[in-house]
Amino acid sequence: MSGELFKLLIPNSELLNSKVWRLIPLLEAGGNVQMAIDRWLLEQHQSGHPPTLRFYTWSPPAISLGYHQRQYPEYWQHLTWQGQKLDLVRRPSGGRAVLHQGDLTYAVVTSGLMGSRLQVYEKICEFLIQGWRSLGVELRYGTAGRGYIHNPNCFSTATSADLVLPDGAKFIGSAQLRRGGVILQHGSIRLQPDTELFAQVFGAESFTTIQLPQSLSVEKIIAALIAAASNCFDMQIEVKPLSPLEWEEIFEQL
């Protein structure tokens, strides 16, 4: 475990008196597996388990489709990158297609958040804004209207549920799934997307270059976001990887 993450842990005696969220360490896996984990975590929270925060990456790279998205180019099923075939995966959440290459995905599973869908988005996204501000990156909400639904590319427009950089470039695109009072919100953070692959998927005019400080490692980014989440959600973190038994339950969903 990294020193930065270790500093965020607290003694077990303090956990007993605090609101505790589970943190699943950074995990790299295929898109179908990652989506199965997110669905399973939502079901676990519905049955009484603690809220969860996790970060993950997609290997091989993938295009994820929104749950209700039926229109997409046929050639997406045959794309390759660096000798790997891109997965085409359907998310349990809504929204449009996202290319998962050179990105970091976050997932929050929680409950008890009151308000409209947009208000809940903003309550959850606040930890992203605070975390990136601590790293020297200012973010704000997008302003696109409802016309975005006719574009298959999630990152071509930024709605009020998305976060953009000062130059207007969309940096984080998020989507939600609600089951009663339980919410799964996950989103893609663009770190080092491949320009040529992005253009191959969505067209060159859809790509906006993202310039981040070179000193930002994935570990440093995750540590900052965890610290911000602890503040925004007024909770403590318990690092708990998935157990062999939990993996069995997750793979049963595939």
C-alpha positions, 0 to 999 in steps of 0.5 A: 500500500502506498504511503499516501493512501496509508495516511488516510487510514484510521485505527479500527477503534475510531472506525466504530464511531464514524461513518465508514465507507469501503475503499476497494484498491485500484483495479485493472480488469476488462469492462464486463468485469468492472461493470459487474463489480459496480452492479454487485456493489449496488446490490450489496449496499441495497442489502445493508453493506456500507457505501463504497468508493473505488477507482479502476482502469479498463484492460483491454481498452473499451467503449462503454455504451449507456444502458439505453443506447442502441445507436452506434457505428457498426465498425466499433465492434472491430476496432483495435489499439496496439494489437488489442481488440477494443471491448464493447461493453454496456454500462448499467447506467445511462448516458452515451458512449465513452472510450476507456483508454488513458482514463481513470474511472471512479465509482461511488455507491451510496444512499441517503442523498436527497434532491433531484437527479442533478442535485445528487450529481452535484453532491457526489461530484463535489469531491471531484472538484475539491480533489482536483482543486487540491492538485491545482486543476479547477473544474466547473459544470458543463452547460450543454442542453438536452440536444446532447442525447442525439450525439453518441459521443459522451465527451463531445458535449458537457451537460450540467452533470459533467465537469469541464476545464477552464478552457471548456474541455470536458474532463469528467463524464459521469452517469448514474443508476438508481435503485430506490434510495441507493445510487451508483454513480461512476465516471471517466476522468480523461488523463492521457487519451490517445489522440489517434484512437479517439479520432478513430472512434469519434472523429478528429473534430471531437477531440480536445487535448487535455493538458495536466501537470506532468507531476500528477501520478495516478497514485497521487490523483487517487490519494487527493480524491480519497481525501476530498471524498472523506471531507465531502461525505463526512466519512472514514475510509476502510481499505478492503479488497474484494475477497475470493468469495466476493469475486465468485459472486461477481463472476456469477453475474457475467 
